Every structure is written in structure tokens, then in C-alpha cells.
Amino acid sequence: MTLSGLLVTGMLAAQPAAAADPAGYPNVRINEVTSSNNDTVELYNTGSTAVSISGWKMSDDSFSSQAFSPSSSTIPAGGFVTFNSPKGLGDSDKLVIYTSGGTVVDRVEWATDKAKPAMARCGGDGTGAWVSTTSATTFGASNALGCPSSIPAASRVRINEVTSNGSDTVELYNGGSSAVSVGSWKYVDNDTSHSAASISSSSPSATTIPAGGYVTFNSSIGLGDNDSAFLVDNNGNTVDSVTWATDGAKPSDERCANGTGWFRTATTATLGSANSCSGSGDGGGGEETGHLLGGGGSLTSGCTPEAASGTGSNPTGTLAWPGGLDVTIADNACAFTTSTGPEGRDVSGLAFDPAHPSVLWAVKNKNWLYKLAKNNGKWIPDSSWSATGKQIRFAGGSGEPDAEGLTVGGNGHIYVTSERDNTKNTAPKDTIMEFDPAATASTLTPIHQWDMTSQFPKLNTGNKDDANLGFEGVGYVPDTWLTANGWVDPLTGAAYNPANYPLHGSGLFFAGLEYDGTLHVYGLNSDGTFTTFGTIATGEASVMDVTFDAGTQHLIATCDNTCGETHTFMKLNASGALVPDVTYKNPAVMPIENLEGFAIAPTSTCVSGFREVVWSDDGIYGFGPGSSSYGHALYSGTFPC
């Protein structure tokens, strides 16, 4: 089933859906609406398959249902459709969407000026909280650009679980950081002849929801099959909504993950506590595994995806992905072709630029560096830097680095790891190279280069496969974090003192080794020398990318299908040692592939408690030929702030 982030009133016993109702109709959500200019409405499909909206109608608070003319009669998975209201919209108004058979799909209500310039879901298209936008409307595209930086406390209250199985109970959850009074709020179902009922008159467990807490109440209107629940605050603004088809709320319909995810049918109701998320199947608008959105497109000539091999198991104690269950394919098919190789694959390391969060850096094994920018939901090369990427070389302009990982240093420069020279691929060349992104040349050579090859004689066997097990990822960690958290310098046995290493800059570099999943810590000196601070075990069989995340105060070691697609968050413990803290799996909807790159956006980009994460598929294989992910390298999801 779907969940919606609208403000509406009450719940009621629903009537059976007409035969004309299309499959997946509960997945369609009102996503944005304006009561000015052309009175435009945007619908969004949260589902994984297209939904026909042919013959659908709408009404407001004064006129009966009317046909409308959408920009398309079908909404693709993860897609938008817009239309202009045939009768106009105003202040203190509402909007109701019906299927051609008369079943209510979704509704939203707003008070004076709330839909000017627009009311929009913020924190996730189709799922976020209804908020008055603070900038221009974004019809036909993601709402993120028009959303305010912070979401009002009342808008963080979500319908979290609902059952139509006997007691007809509704659970509300407060995902915000402060208590919210809901006693005067109202609810209604999808019977438009029903009047909204107040929560305070419906036997609630409480009328104030503490931060992170729950309130339950029994619907006096009743709930049934093919029904909806709409929640409205005391000002008449929609807060949230959910719609389900037959049996979707039996035994209950619940958000997975708790408080944030899509609705799905549960095997056991957990009213008043965290959702179990243990059911199977779909309540009508969501799935246990989420949705893989976007993708598709034709493969270009010479673009040959490469299937993964050697898939292994998760480390012991691995937990489910804590962010959103939905993932969007975030590039064009075969996007990373170059003048030296048309295959379009081999994108490995990823890193957001902390000083410029709208910039994502990517490196390709066949010695290419990309500066990416977001355009219509996709990460594409920034044409102001290079529309095709820039080739990188070893010091002196020679060789072809087998570039695998990258990070942004404290000086804003890009540091890239290489495990081999592609022109001599039977020999290891484990190096870290420093590039100035402001350099204007089309081919970049490093300002500095540090060669650690001699530290790994076990990789120097004359076998190209062994040589290919070196540095896969690298993460820059600022000295300020290491000192503030009491990291013990392995070289001295005392608290780390950056002043002992005057040439190393403002932080250390943690390089991940594919061979055994260890991290190797270096101070990279400005005279071309380096200081080795030892080796750290991650608990992963291999490491493919390394990321320092200031938001969670952890260093993240990423492993691909070799470890079942997992991310181990490393913390500094009370003894000053960097140790594994928790390991998460990728969202279940993602393919088990050579997902070698992982980047997590800075917390400055957070909307409604979430921020973007991006993965890269080195082989662009996805789910294989014919799938929407075949030929694509980048995937975008969300992670808690």
C-alpha cells in the first residue's frame, strides 16, 4: 500500500472498489498543488509499475467530481503527471482524486495561503510531509528544490499503522524532536459523505505525542477494504494519509521502516510500538523491499555490462538498511563511455564534496575522473568542468592508473587510489595521487604521488588477479575528529598529536585493501614522503570504498557482493581505537552486484531527517539483460541524518 504525507480528515468504512479501478491505484499520490495561477495539481506514482489514470476525476470542497486532462493518461513508476483544475482552487480548500469507478485515491486539505505558492510533499516525493513551499513550484519534477530546509514539528507526525481487522485502530507516530498535541486533530476515511471525527472523541491513548512516541485511537467511522485514512490538524491542513486495497489493513498496514517507510501488509499488528515489518506482500501501495525506480534506455554500441561473481555472505550481526527502502537509478544507460573505452562501465569510487554538497566526484578504473552534478534526478558530468570527464595519469604523465577509490581532502583536492598500472596489469602499483580539481588541462597529472606498493609483497606474484586486490577505496579523516575523540597514535601509544607530523596537512588517509578488508592509515606529507600509522581490521572480507561521515561520526568501510553488499560503520571506542560499531546491508531492492562505490551526502543537505546516498555498479549489470538497471552505474537512496 502507499503512504502519503497529506493532511486530511478521518477514516471510514470503505465501499468495494469498482472493477474499473486499475492495479496499483493506491500508489498514486497527490504530490504538489497550487491555488494560484493555473491551479495546477501534480500526481506522483510511488509504485514499481505504471498506473493508468484514464477517466479519473477530481473535486474540491464546493463542486462535485469533474474530469480533468492530465499531461499523460499513464503515470510511470516513479513518474509525475500534472493537470490544471477544471473548476479552480482557493484558500481553505481541499482536493480529492477519484478513479474512474469513483474510489477515492488521495486527498489533501489546506488553510488560507498554505497552497501559495504551493503545498508540496517534502522529505520524499509521494511520502513526505505536506508543507507550504518557500520557493518556486516544481511541477513535473522532484519537490526537493522547492522544500524548506526544516519541516514543522506537526508535519513530522505520521500515520504509522492502521488495522481494519475488528477494532479499526489507527496509530500515529511522532518522528520529530519535540512533543506535538493532537487532541483537536481530526481524521476521516475515503467515504466523502462522512464527516471528520476528532481524535479526542475516539478513545486515544493520549492527546500529546512525545518525540519518538505513539498515540493510538479507535476509528468511530470504521475502516474496511479499499479504504483510506486521512489525518488533518486543528487548522484544517492535511498532515498524512494512507490508502489500501482489499485486505491491505488485515491484520494491519504498517510503515516499514517505522515512521518513515512505505506501507505494507503486516503479519502481526504492533499498535503502540515499533512496527515489526515482518509481513510479506504489498498492502496496495508499497512493498517490503521498496521500489527500484527509473532506469531503462538502450545500450550504446560497444557498451557491454559485466556480471558479478564471487558473491559472499554478510558479516555476523548485519542489520537491515536504516534509510528509505526505495532506490532510484540515477544515471543514463552507458553514460560513462570515454575516448579510450566505449564499455561505459568500471565506475568505482564516489565522494561528495563537503564544501560543495551538490558536487559528486566519481572515478573510473580506466583512469578517468568525473565531476558530477544533479540534473532532473540524474547525476551527469558537469559540463563546466568536463562533459566527458578528465583522464588521469601517474606522476610525470606516464601510465594509466587503475583508479579505484577517491576522497576529498581538507584542502579541497581530490585524492585517488590506484592498485595497478593498466599498461602493466600483472604488477601491483598501490598508490595515492593528489589532483587539483581547479586545473584546466583535459588530462590531469598529480601534484603529489605516494607509492605504498612495497608494503604489500603478497600482491606481487606476477598474477594480474593478485595485483588487482590492492587499494580499492580511501577516506580522508580530519585531525579535529581524531583528536576530539581520543584516537591513540599507534606509533607513540599516546593520544594522537598532529603537531608531531608537521608536513601531513590537516588529516589522515585511510586506504581500504580489497585483499583482506583492512584499513591502512597514512599521513601524506607535502614533500612526497608518507607516515604509516598501521593497519585496522574492519570485520569485512574486503573493502571497496572508504567514507568518513561527519553526520554519524563514523568511518564507513564498504564491501560489494563479496560481503553481500554491506557497510561497516567504524567508531572510536573508549580506549581510543577505531573498531567496528554496526554493519548495514544495502536496501533489499538493489541488485547484488559489484557495487564498489558508496557516498553519503553531508548533513547540510538533510530534508525531513534524510539525505542522499549514492552507490556505483562497477559492472553496470544490475539485474541483467532486459531489466531497468541493465547498463546503469549509479543508484540513489536515502540515509538518516
C-alpha positions as CSV (number, residue, x, y, z in Angstrom):
1,M,0.0,0.0,0.0
2,T,1.1,3.5,-0.2
3,L,1.6,6.0,2.4
4,S,1.0,9.7,1.9
5,G,2.1,12.7,3.7
6,L,-1.1,14.7,3.5
7,L,-3.4,16.5,5.9
8,V,-6.9,15.1,5.8
9,T,-9.8,14.1,8.0
10,G,-11.0,10.9,9.5
11,M,-11.5,7.3,8.4
12,L,-14.5,5.4,7.4
13,A,-15.7,2.1,6.3
14,A,-14.9,1.9,2.6
15,Q,-17.0,0.5,-0.2
16,P,-15.6,-2.2,-2.5
17,A,-13.5,-0.8,-5.3
18,A,-15.2,-0.8,-8.7
19,A,-14.0,-3.3,-11.2
20,A,-12.6,-0.4,-13.3
21,D,-10.0,0.5,-10.6
22,P,-6.6,-0.1,-12.1
23,A,-3.9,-2.2,-10.5
24,G,-1.7,-0.1,-8.2
25,Y,-4.1,2.8,-7.9
26,P,-3.2,3.3,-4.1
27,N,0.4,4.0,-5.2
28,V,-0.7,7.3,-6.9
29,R,-0.3,10.2,-4.5
30,I,-1.1,13.9,-4.8
31,N,2.4,15.4,-4.6
32,E,2.0,19.2,-5.1
33,V,-0.8,21.6,-5.6
34,T,-1.2,25.4,-6.0
35,S,-4.3,27.5,-5.5
36,S,-2.9,30.4,-7.6
37,N,-2.1,31.0,-11.3
38,N,-3.3,27.9,-13.2
39,D,-4.4,25.9,-10.1
40,T,-2.1,23.1,-11.0
41,V,-2.0,19.6,-9.5
42,E,0.8,17.1,-9.6
43,L,0.4,13.4,-9.1
44,Y,3.2,11.0,-8.4
45,N,3.4,7.2,-8.7
46,T,5.2,5.7,-5.7
47,G,4.9,2.2,-7.1
48,S,7.1,-0.1,-9.2
49,T,4.8,-0.4,-12.2
50,A,2.9,2.2,-14.3
51,V,-0.7,3.1,-13.4
52,S,-3.4,4.1,-15.9
53,I,-5.3,7.2,-14.7
54,S,-7.6,7.3,-17.7
55,G,-11.1,8.6,-16.8
56,W,-10.1,9.7,-13.3
57,K,-11.8,12.7,-11.7
58,M,-11.3,15.3,-9.0
59,S,-13.4,17.6,-6.7
60,D,-12.8,20.3,-4.2
61,D,-14.9,21.5,-1.2
62,S,-17.6,23.1,-3.4
63,F,-18.0,21.2,-6.7
64,S,-18.8,17.6,-7.5
65,S,-16.3,15.3,-9.2
66,Q,-15.1,16.6,-12.6
67,A,-13.0,15.0,-15.3
68,F,-9.5,16.6,-15.8
69,S,-7.0,16.5,-18.6
70,P,-3.6,15.1,-17.4
71,S,-0.4,15.6,-19.2
72,S,-0.4,11.8,-19.7
73,S,-3.0,9.1,-19.2
74,T,-0.4,6.8,-17.6
75,I,2.0,7.6,-14.7
76,P,5.2,5.5,-15.0
77,A,6.8,4.1,-11.9
78,G,8.5,6.9,-10.0
79,G,7.0,9.4,-12.5
80,F,4.9,12.6,-12.4
81,V,1.7,13.7,-14.2
82,T,0.3,17.3,-13.9
83,F,-3.1,18.9,-14.7
84,N,-5.0,22.1,-14.2
85,S,-8.1,22.0,-12.0
86,P,-11.2,22.3,-14.2
87,K,-13.0,24.4,-11.6
88,G,-10.2,26.2,-9.8
89,L,-8.9,26.0,-6.3
90,G,-8.8,28.6,-3.5
91,D,-7.9,29.2,0.1
92,S,-9.2,26.9,2.8
93,D,-9.9,24.3,0.1
94,K,-9.4,20.6,-0.5
95,L,-8.6,18.3,-3.4
96,V,-9.9,14.8,-3.8
97,I,-8.8,12.4,-6.6
98,Y,-11.0,9.5,-7.7
99,T,-10.6,6.6,-10.0
100,S,-13.0,6.3,-13.0
101,G,-15.0,3.9,-10.8
102,G,-15.4,6.5,-8.0
103,T,-12.9,5.2,-5.5
104,V,-11.1,7.8,-3.5
105,V,-7.3,7.6,-4.3
106,D,-6.0,10.5,-2.3
107,R,-6.9,13.9,-0.9
108,V,-5.3,16.9,0.7
109,E,-6.8,19.9,2.6
110,W,-5.2,23.3,3.3
111,A,-5.9,26.5,5.1
112,T,-5.6,30.1,3.9
113,D,-2.4,30.8,1.8
114,K,-1.0,27.3,2.5
115,A,-1.1,26.5,-1.2
116,K,0.6,29.7,-2.2
117,P,3.0,29.3,-3.9
118,A,2.2,25.6,-3.4
119,M,1.6,22.8,-0.9
120,A,4.1,20.0,-1.6
121,R,5.3,16.8,0.0
122,C,8.7,17.5,1.5
123,G,11.1,14.7,2.6
124,G,10.2,12.4,-0.3
125,D,8.0,12.6,-3.3
126,G,4.8,10.8,-2.6
127,T,5.6,10.1,1.0
128,G,6.9,13.3,2.7
129,A,5.1,15.8,4.9
130,W,2.8,18.4,3.5
131,V,4.4,21.8,3.8
132,S,4.0,25.2,2.2
133,T,6.9,25.6,-0.2
134,T,9.2,28.5,0.2
135,S,10.3,29.0,-3.4
136,A,9.0,28.4,-6.9
137,T,6.8,25.4,-7.7
138,T,8.4,22.3,-9.1
139,F,5.6,20.7,-11.1
140,G,6.7,17.7,-13.1
141,A,9.9,17.2,-11.1
142,S,11.1,16.3,-7.6
143,N,9.8,18.6,-4.8
144,A,13.2,18.8,-3.1
145,L,14.3,22.1,-4.6
146,G,11.1,23.9,-3.5
147,C,11.1,22.5,0.0
148,P,12.1,24.4,3.1
149,S,15.2,23.4,5.0
150,S,13.3,22.4,8.1
151,I,9.9,20.7,8.5
152,P,7.4,22.0,11.1
153,A,7.0,19.8,14.2
154,A,3.4,19.0,13.5
155,S,4.3,17.8,10.0
156,R,6.6,15.1,11.4
157,V,3.5,13.2,12.8
158,R,2.8,10.2,10.6
159,I,0.1,7.6,10.3
160,N,2.3,4.7,11.2
161,E,-0.1,1.7,11.3
162,V,-3.8,1.0,10.7
163,T,-6.0,-2.0,11.1
164,S,-9.5,-2.7,9.7
165,N,-9.5,-6.1,11.4
166,G,-12.0,-5.7,14.2
167,S,-11.1,-2.7,16.3
168,D,-10.4,-0.4,13.4
169,T,-7.4,1.2,15.2
170,V,-5.0,3.9,13.9
171,E,-1.5,4.5,15.3
172,L,0.2,7.9,15.0
173,Y,4.0,8.3,15.3
174,N,5.9,11.5,16.1
175,G,9.2,11.4,14.2
176,G,10.2,14.9,15.3
177,S,12.3,16.1,18.2
178,S,9.5,17.8,20.2
179,A,6.1,16.8,21.5
180,V,3.0,17.5,19.4
181,S,-0.6,18.0,20.7
182,V,-3.1,16.1,18.5
183,G,-6.2,16.2,20.7
184,S,-8.0,18.7,18.4
185,W,-6.9,17.0,15.2
186,K,-9.4,15.1,13.0
187,Y,-9.5,12.1,10.8
188,V,-11.8,10.7,8.0
189,D,-11.8,7.8,5.6
190,N,-12.5,7.7,1.9
191,D,-16.3,8.0,2.0
192,T,-16.8,11.6,1.0
193,S,-20.2,11.6,2.7
194,H,-18.6,11.1,6.1
195,S,-17.8,14.0,8.4
196,A,-14.4,14.1,10.0
197,A,-14.2,12.9,13.6
198,S,-11.9,14.3,16.3
199,I,-9.1,12.2,17.7
200,S,-10.1,13.3,21.3
201,S,-13.5,11.7,20.9
202,S,-12.2,8.4,19.6
203,S,-10.6,6.9,22.7
204,P,-7.0,7.9,22.1
205,S,-4.2,6.5,24.3
206,A,-3.1,10.1,24.8
207,T,-3.6,13.5,23.2
208,T,0.0,14.5,23.1
209,I,2.6,12.5,21.2
210,P,6.1,12.8,22.7
211,A,9.1,12.9,20.4
212,G,9.7,9.4,19.1
213,G,6.4,8.3,20.7
214,Y,3.0,6.9,19.7
215,V,-0.7,7.5,20.1
216,T,-3.4,5.1,19.1
217,F,-7.2,5.6,18.7
218,N,-10.1,3.6,17.5
219,S,-11.9,4.9,14.5
220,S,-15.6,5.8,15.2
221,I,-16.1,6.0,11.5
222,G,-15.0,2.5,10.7
223,L,-12.4,1.1,8.3
224,G,-12.7,-1.5,5.6
225,D,-11.4,-2.8,2.3
226,N,-10.3,-0.4,-0.4
227,D,-10.2,2.3,2.2
228,S,-8.1,5.3,3.3
229,A,-7.2,7.1,6.4
230,F,-6.7,10.9,6.3
231,L,-5.3,13.0,9.1
232,V,-5.9,16.8,9.5
233,D,-4.5,19.2,12.1
234,N,-6.6,21.8,14.0
235,N,-6.1,24.4,11.3
236,G,-7.5,22.2,8.6
237,N,-4.2,21.2,7.0
238,T,-3.6,17.7,5.8
239,V,-0.8,16.0,7.8
240,D,-0.7,12.5,6.4
241,S,-2.8,9.9,4.6
242,V,-2.7,6.2,3.6
243,T,-4.8,4.2,1.1
244,W,-5.1,0.4,0.8
245,A,-6.9,-2.1,-1.4
246,T,-8.7,-5.3,-0.3
247,D,-7.3,-6.9,2.9
248,G,-4.4,-4.5,3.0
249,A,-5.1,-3.5,6.6
250,K,-5.7,-7.0,7.8
251,P,-4.2,-7.7,10.3
252,S,-2.7,-4.3,9.8
253,D,-1.0,-2.0,7.3
254,E,2.3,-0.5,8.6
255,R,5.2,1.7,7.6
256,C,8.5,-0.1,7.0
257,A,10.8,1.3,8.2
258,N,9.0,2.5,11.3
259,G,7.8,6.1,10.9
260,T,9.4,6.7,7.5
261,G,8.9,3.9,5.0
262,W,6.3,2.7,2.6
263,F,3.1,1.0,3.9
264,R,2.8,-2.8,3.6
265,T,0.7,-5.6,5.0
266,A,1.9,-6.9,8.3
267,T,1.5,-10.4,9.7
268,T,1.1,-9.1,13.2
269,A,-0.3,-5.8,14.4
270,T,2.1,-3.8,16.7
271,L,-0.1,-0.9,17.7
272,G,1.6,1.4,20.2
273,S,5.1,0.2,19.5
274,A,7.7,0.0,16.7
275,N,6.4,-1.8,13.6
276,S,7.5,-5.4,13.1
277,C,7.9,-5.2,9.3
278,S,7.7,-9.0,9.3
279,G,4.9,-9.5,6.8
280,S,5.0,-10.5,3.2
281,G,3.4,-8.9,0.2
282,D,2.0,-5.5,-0.5
283,G,-0.8,-3.6,1.2
284,G,-1.6,-1.8,-2.1
285,G,1.0,0.9,-2.4
286,G,4.3,-0.4,-1.1
287,E,6.5,-3.4,-0.9
288,E,8.6,-5.0,1.8
289,T,11.7,-4.5,-0.4
290,G,10.8,-1.0,-1.6
291,H,10.8,0.1,-5.2
292,L,13.6,0.4,-7.7
293,L,12.6,3.5,-9.7
294,G,13.8,4.9,-13.1
295,G,16.3,3.3,-15.4
296,G,15.9,1.7,-18.7
297,G,17.3,3.0,-22.0
298,S,19.2,1.4,-24.9
299,L,22.8,0.2,-24.6
300,T,25.2,2.1,-26.9
301,S,27.5,0.3,-29.3
302,G,30.4,-1.4,-27.5
303,C,28.7,-1.0,-24.1
304,T,28.9,-4.5,-22.6
305,P,27.8,-4.9,-18.9
306,E,29.8,-7.3,-16.8
307,A,28.1,-9.7,-14.4
308,A,29.4,-10.1,-10.9
309,S,31.0,-13.2,-9.4
310,G,32.1,-14.4,-6.0
311,T,29.1,-13.3,-4.0
312,G,29.6,-14.0,-0.3
313,S,27.7,-13.8,2.9
314,N,27.1,-10.8,5.2
315,P,29.3,-10.3,8.3
316,T,27.7,-11.7,11.5
317,G,25.2,-9.3,13.1
318,T,24.4,-7.4,9.9
319,L,21.3,-5.1,10.2
320,A,18.8,-4.0,7.6
321,W,19.3,-0.7,5.8
322,P,18.2,2.1,8.1
323,G,17.3,4.5,5.4
324,G,14.5,4.6,2.8
325,L,13.6,1.3,1.1
326,D,13.2,2.9,-2.3
327,V,16.1,3.4,-4.6
328,T,16.3,5.4,-7.9
329,I,18.6,4.6,-10.8
330,A,20.5,7.9,-11.1
331,D,22.3,7.9,-14.4
332,N,21.7,7.3,-18.1
333,A,22.4,3.9,-19.7
334,C,26.1,3.5,-20.7
335,A,26.8,7.1,-19.5
336,F,30.5,6.6,-18.7
337,T,31.9,5.8,-22.2
338,T,35.2,7.5,-22.9
339,S,37.5,8.1,-25.8
340,T,39.7,5.3,-24.6
341,G,37.0,2.7,-23.9
342,P,33.3,2.5,-25.1
343,E,32.2,0.0,-22.5
344,G,30.6,2.6,-20.2
345,R,31.3,0.6,-17.1
346,D,34.0,0.5,-14.3
347,V,32.8,3.4,-12.2
348,S,34.2,2.6,-8.8
349,G,34.9,5.2,-6.1
350,L,32.4,8.0,-5.2
351,A,32.7,11.0,-2.9
352,F,30.5,14.1,-2.2
353,D,32.5,17.3,-1.9
354,P,31.9,18.5,1.8
355,A,32.4,22.2,0.8
356,H,30.1,21.8,-2.3
357,P,27.4,19.2,-1.4
358,S,25.8,19.5,-4.9
359,V,29.0,18.0,-6.4
360,L,29.6,14.3,-6.6
361,W,33.1,13.0,-7.6
362,A,33.5,9.7,-9.4
363,V,36.5,7.7,-10.6
364,K,36.6,5.1,-13.3
365,N,39.1,2.2,-13.3
366,K,40.3,3.0,-16.8
367,N,41.9,6.2,-15.4
368,W,39.1,8.8,-15.7
369,L,37.9,11.3,-13.2
370,Y,34.4,12.8,-13.2
371,K,32.8,15.8,-11.6
372,L,29.0,15.1,-11.5
373,A,26.1,17.4,-11.0
374,K,22.4,16.6,-10.4
375,N,20.1,17.2,-13.4
376,N,16.4,16.1,-13.4
377,G,17.2,13.5,-10.8
378,K,20.3,12.1,-12.5
379,W,24.0,12.5,-11.8
380,I,25.6,13.7,-15.0
381,P,29.1,15.1,-15.9
382,D,29.3,18.8,-15.0
383,S,29.9,20.4,-18.5
384,S,31.6,23.5,-16.9
385,W,34.4,21.1,-15.7
386,S,34.3,18.5,-18.4
387,A,31.3,17.0,-20.2
388,T,33.2,13.7,-20.8
389,G,35.4,13.5,-17.7
390,K,39.2,14.0,-17.5
391,Q,41.8,11.4,-18.0
392,I,44.3,11.0,-15.1
393,R,48.0,9.8,-15.2
394,F,50.7,8.9,-12.8
395,A,53.3,11.4,-11.8
396,G,55.3,12.5,-14.9
397,G,52.3,11.9,-17.2
398,S,53.0,8.3,-17.7
399,G,50.9,5.1,-17.3
400,E,47.2,4.5,-16.8
401,P,46.2,4.3,-13.2
402,D,43.7,1.5,-12.3
403,A,41.8,4.1,-10.3
404,E,39.5,2.6,-7.7
405,G,38.8,5.0,-4.9
406,L,38.8,8.7,-4.2
407,T,38.2,11.2,-1.4
408,V,38.2,15.0,-1.0
409,G,41.0,16.2,1.3
410,G,40.9,19.1,3.7
411,N,42.5,21.3,1.0
412,G,39.7,20.6,-1.5
413,H,41.9,18.5,-3.6
414,I,40.9,15.0,-5.0
415,Y,42.9,12.0,-3.7
416,V,42.7,8.9,-5.9
417,T,43.9,5.4,-5.1
418,S,45.3,3.1,-7.8
419,E,46.1,-0.6,-7.4
420,R,47.8,-1.2,-10.8
421,D,49.1,0.5,-13.9
422,N,46.7,-0.7,-16.6
423,T,49.5,-0.9,-19.1
424,K,51.3,-3.4,-16.8
425,N,48.4,-5.1,-15.1
426,T,50.3,-8.1,-13.7
427,A,52.2,-5.9,-11.2
428,P,50.7,-4.0,-8.3
429,K,51.1,-0.3,-8.0
430,D,49.3,0.7,-4.8
431,T,49.5,4.5,-4.8
432,I,47.6,7.6,-3.7
433,M,47.6,10.5,-6.0
434,E,46.6,14.1,-5.3
435,F,44.9,16.1,-8.1
436,D,43.9,19.8,-8.1
437,P,40.3,20.0,-9.4
438,A,40.9,23.6,-10.5
439,A,43.4,22.5,-13.1
440,T,42.2,23.4,-16.5
441,A,44.0,20.7,-18.5
442,S,41.9,17.9,-20.1
443,T,44.5,15.3,-18.8
444,L,45.4,15.6,-15.1
445,T,48.7,14.7,-13.5
446,P,49.2,14.5,-9.7
447,I,50.6,17.3,-7.6
448,H,51.9,14.6,-5.3
449,Q,52.0,10.8,-5.5
450,W,52.7,8.4,-2.7
451,D,53.7,4.8,-3.6
452,M,53.0,2.1,-0.9
453,T,53.4,-0.9,-3.2
454,S,56.4,-2.3,-1.2
455,Q,54.1,-2.7,1.8
456,F,52.1,-5.5,0.1
457,P,54.5,-8.1,-1.3
458,K,51.7,-10.7,-1.1
459,L,50.1,-8.9,-4.1
460,N,53.3,-9.0,-6.2
461,T,53.1,-12.6,-7.6
462,G,53.1,-11.8,-11.3
463,N,49.4,-12.6,-11.4
464,K,47.1,-9.9,-12.6
465,D,44.3,-11.1,-10.3
466,D,46.5,-10.8,-7.2
467,A,47.7,-7.3,-8.4
468,N,44.0,-6.4,-8.6
469,L,43.5,-6.9,-4.8
470,G,45.1,-3.7,-3.6
471,F,43.8,-0.2,-2.7
472,E,40.1,-0.1,-3.6
473,G,39.0,2.9,-1.5
474,V,40.3,5.8,0.5
475,G,38.7,8.2,3.0
476,Y,40.1,11.5,4.4
477,V,39.6,11.9,8.2
478,P,40.2,15.3,9.7
479,D,42.6,15.6,12.6
480,T,40.0,17.5,14.6
481,W,37.8,14.4,14.7
482,L,40.7,12.1,15.6
483,T,41.8,14.4,18.5
484,A,38.4,15.2,19.8
485,N,37.5,11.5,20.1
486,G,40.8,10.5,21.6
487,W,42.4,8.4,18.9
488,V,45.5,6.7,20.2
489,D,48.5,7.1,17.9
490,P,49.8,3.5,17.2
491,L,53.3,4.9,16.7
492,T,53.5,6.5,20.2
493,G,50.9,4.7,22.2
494,A,49.7,8.1,23.4
495,A,46.9,10.4,22.3
496,Y,47.3,11.5,18.6
497,N,49.1,14.8,18.3
498,P,49.0,16.2,14.8
499,A,51.9,18.6,15.6
500,N,54.2,15.6,15.7
501,Y,53.8,15.3,11.9
502,P,54.2,18.9,10.6
503,L,54.1,18.0,6.8
504,H,50.9,15.9,6.7
505,G,48.3,18.6,6.4
506,S,45.1,18.6,8.3
507,G,44.1,15.0,8.4
508,L,45.0,11.3,7.7
509,F,44.0,9.0,4.9
510,F,42.5,5.5,5.5
511,A,43.0,3.3,2.4
512,G,41.0,0.1,2.1
513,L,42.6,-3.1,0.9
514,E,40.5,-5.5,-1.2
515,Y,42.8,-8.4,-0.4
516,D,41.7,-8.8,3.3
517,G,39.3,-6.0,4.2
518,T,41.9,-4.0,6.3
519,L,42.3,-0.2,6.5
520,H,45.8,1.2,6.2
521,V,46.4,4.7,7.8
522,Y,48.7,7.2,6.3
523,G,49.9,10.8,6.8
524,L,50.6,12.1,3.3
525,N,53.5,14.6,3.6
526,S,53.9,17.6,1.3
527,D,57.5,16.5,0.4
528,G,56.3,13.3,-1.2
529,T,57.0,11.1,1.8
530,F,54.4,9.4,4.0
531,T,54.0,8.2,7.5
532,T,52.4,4.7,8.1
533,F,50.2,4.5,11.2
534,G,49.3,0.8,11.0
535,T,46.5,-1.5,10.0
536,I,42.9,-1.7,11.2
537,A,40.6,-4.7,10.9
538,T,37.0,-3.8,9.6
539,G,35.4,-7.2,10.0
540,E,34.7,-7.2,6.3
541,A,36.2,-9.7,3.9
542,S,37.2,-6.9,1.5
543,V,36.9,-3.1,1.4
544,M,35.8,-1.4,-1.8
545,D,35.2,2.1,-0.6
546,V,36.0,4.2,2.5
547,T,33.9,7.2,3.6
548,F,34.2,9.5,6.6
549,D,30.7,10.7,7.7
550,A,30.6,13.7,10.0
551,G,26.9,13.2,10.4
552,T,27.1,9.9,12.2
553,Q,30.7,10.5,13.4
554,H,31.8,7.2,11.8
555,L,34.3,6.0,9.2
556,I,32.5,3.6,6.8
557,A,34.1,0.6,5.1
558,T,32.0,-0.6,2.2
559,C,32.1,-4.1,0.7
560,D,30.3,-5.2,-2.5
561,N,28.8,-8.6,-3.3
562,T,31.9,-10.2,-1.9
563,C,30.3,-9.5,1.6
564,G,26.7,-9.4,0.5
565,E,26.6,-5.6,-0.1
566,T,27.4,-4.3,3.3
567,H,28.7,-1.1,5.1
568,T,30.6,-1.3,8.4
569,F,30.5,1.8,10.4
570,M,33.7,2.2,12.4
571,K,33.8,4.2,15.7
572,L,36.5,5.3,18.1
573,N,36.0,3.4,21.4
574,A,36.8,4.4,24.9
575,S,40.3,3.1,24.5
576,G,41.0,5.3,21.5
577,A,40.9,2.5,19.0
578,L,39.0,2.5,15.7
579,V,36.7,-0.5,15.8
580,P,33.6,-1.9,14.0
581,D,30.3,-0.5,15.5
582,V,27.5,-1.6,13.3
583,T,27.1,-3.2,9.8
584,Y,24.2,-2.5,7.5
585,K,23.0,-4.2,4.3
586,N,22.0,-2.3,1.2
587,P,18.3,-1.7,0.6
588,A,16.8,-5.0,-0.4
589,V,15.5,-3.7,-3.7
590,M,19.1,-3.3,-5.0
591,P,20.9,-5.9,-7.1
592,I,23.7,-8.0,-5.6
593,E,26.4,-6.7,-7.8
594,N,29.9,-5.2,-8.0
595,L,28.6,-2.1,-6.1
596,E,32.1,-0.7,-5.4
597,G,31.4,3.0,-4.7
598,F,29.4,4.5,-1.8
599,A,29.0,8.2,-1.0
600,I,26.8,9.8,1.7
601,A,25.8,13.4,1.4
602,P,26.7,16.0,4.1
603,T,24.1,16.7,6.8
604,S,23.7,20.2,5.4
605,T,21.6,18.6,2.6
606,C,19.1,17.0,5.0
607,V,15.4,17.2,4.3
608,S,12.9,15.8,6.9
609,G,15.7,13.8,8.6
610,F,17.1,12.2,5.5
611,R,19.9,12.8,3.0
612,E,21.1,11.2,-0.2
613,V,23.4,8.3,-0.6
614,V,24.8,7.1,-4.0
615,W,26.2,3.7,-5.0
616,S,28.1,2.8,-8.1
617,D,28.0,-0.5,-10.0
618,D,31.4,-1.2,-11.4
619,G,29.9,-3.7,-13.9
620,I,26.7,-1.8,-14.9
621,Y,25.0,-5.2,-14.9
622,G,22.1,-4.5,-12.4
623,F,19.5,-7.3,-12.6
624,G,20.7,-8.4,-16.0
625,P,19.5,-8.1,-19.7
626,G,16.0,-6.7,-20.0
627,S,15.9,-5.1,-16.5
628,S,15.6,-1.4,-15.9
629,S,19.0,-1.4,-14.2
630,Y,20.9,-3.0,-17.1
631,G,23.6,-0.7,-18.4
632,H,23.4,1.7,-15.4
633,A,26.2,2.6,-12.9
634,L,24.6,4.9,-10.3
635,Y,21.9,4.3,-7.7
636,S,20.4,6.9,-5.3
637,G,18.8,6.3,-2.0
638,T,18.3,7.9,1.4
639,F,20.0,7.7,4.8
640,P,19.0,9.2,8.2
641,C,20.7,12.4,9.1
